[in-house]
Amino acid sequence: MGNRIRGVLAPVITPFNQKGEVDIRRLVTHCHWLRKYGVGLAILGTNSEANSLSLAERLNLMEALFETDIERKAFMPGTGACDLPTAVALTRAATCAGCAGVLTLPPFYYKGVSDEGLYAFYSELIEQVGEESLRVYLYHIPQVAQVNISIGLIERLLKAYPQQIAGIKDSSGDWHYTQTLLNSFKGEQFDVFPGSERFLLAGLREGAAGCISATANINPAAIIELYTHWQTKSAERLQVKLNEVRDIFEQFPMIPALKTTIAHWSQDSQWRAVRPPFLPLQAKDRQSLLNYLSKVGFNIQDVS
């Protein structure tokens, strides 16, 4: 497991230009800024608005980032889709490029599907990509996808594909489920990433690999500090500070709030652009967000 990706990853927010197209220049700049703090890049995730992008846009975005000097092993692209061909195309592109792994949603349009159906989807994905280097990180976000990834399903996938099924991002927000994952697969080559830094300290104490968190986009240094110093006396204090910031962002639509924050500190209003169905924060909410952040002493250094 020594070469597995670990630590703090950001589901990298996707900037758009005035035409509503993906803004590669701003995206590359943001990714370099995150890497400066040691944050991994879970591009094309939920907070990347990936499901508002076409297949061509997602492939082009990956290709553009892979042409930069950012190491490929820093990437964990989101490759889930409702249809298998799209998931296969994205997963194959990321795997053949040498990414650390792929973060793969279950097919999420149809509800109430069985574990048997989900197993068939992931099995077909792995078989069709057909690459020994493929590492799949399951993506559990039932409050959004309305599809559950059960312990039994994971056990079956691990038994059939022990090399390819590498771990899970648990964005359920349910610490009990996260803890169940950590306890159920302790000692196995299956890495658990809580989907919020709120559970970072508790997760690391139970054997988590790190976290994959939206607010790593705007608070990377502080989250990395806790990841680095979780065994020190300062860990509890660091977790409390992280929770203060997380609490603020959870009062607003997460993606517009993250983009508002980057826009403010970079003095680049174009960063506020989102793709429908999302809408930018209204002026009143923007000011409220910034006021709350000011009260807890939040600041972003050297963002551009």
Steps between C-alpha positions, in 0.01 A plus 500: 500500500805724512427663164131560565382859507437623852450827684273793416336529158282777361211438260637784293247771414471568128527861379299622203578790268259771384367269228416233759780271382748323724783745568814288480737783588330574830462129571871429451591794723269375774638145476857628530398701807346191663805290421722757669334394827521130419131458419402224256273579207165322484403676179156442346336435834169624637638843588665515158150513346608195300147381439428834333782438252481300179716195442710699251550780752608255769745324270640833379536623858697191597720520192580866566598434861705194408703715262617720788794429729272372778588141580237253379498314832351810664175451307191301594248597229130441543387252237152397609202535267147376456606311188772239487666617173566847641639356823724265302631778274585730792649220709713372214633850423594564863655157550703503179629846592648355821269657759508371857146373465148592399212607723193330359139573582251218461247546216270747671198571281300186579408467866442188703746295297633180657849419617504245219444777245767722656744209507433441130573867424832509684599157371433604139690823555809316624482231233446744213780735605718192530804669651697333778595844634136603550419604858134571569390704799128457550307821559229479766279811508148365559341834589574617143519183290218330692691176443659316790833318493460224756762317701392177328552650155850616593587157639391333178689746280814464710485122475463510121738791431743535791754697294257737330266589789726733695274689740203728550410864551220513755309825461194376687576730795414203722791433731350167604517375140854633458605322818333181380702519179823554693429211734370262232803534274776552753807307390386480139634704209193722498546867580220703657483876441234694694337759277548786744787628713248503784580129538871524426640461852251231603559322170878502525477359852298210357731442204359728226727588208422874524199691369356628174335827587338786310646762731854382423448731200517803728656379828780268388773608740289452813366160394849380405627624837258274685578207270870549574464557875207277591705314761608814684346687792381772267279265295173565686548875474576474128186292445286759679636774274426293191145440620443875545576561134306194385196612701496829311511344155226254586263795549520577127480307173849350508618550141394866461642571847839349415513696177401821677787450743759443227362798305529727803855412601631479143318823408370319193122523480485255208561224753140546621366347177316170535317288248122456524316366688723673757484876540764737640444625853302822515679807629336477843611139545848575371538768763362277775744225407796736504388654830477159664844406372645827627359435848696174530816658362493309172735611228645355180865559432647549151203371302504626141 
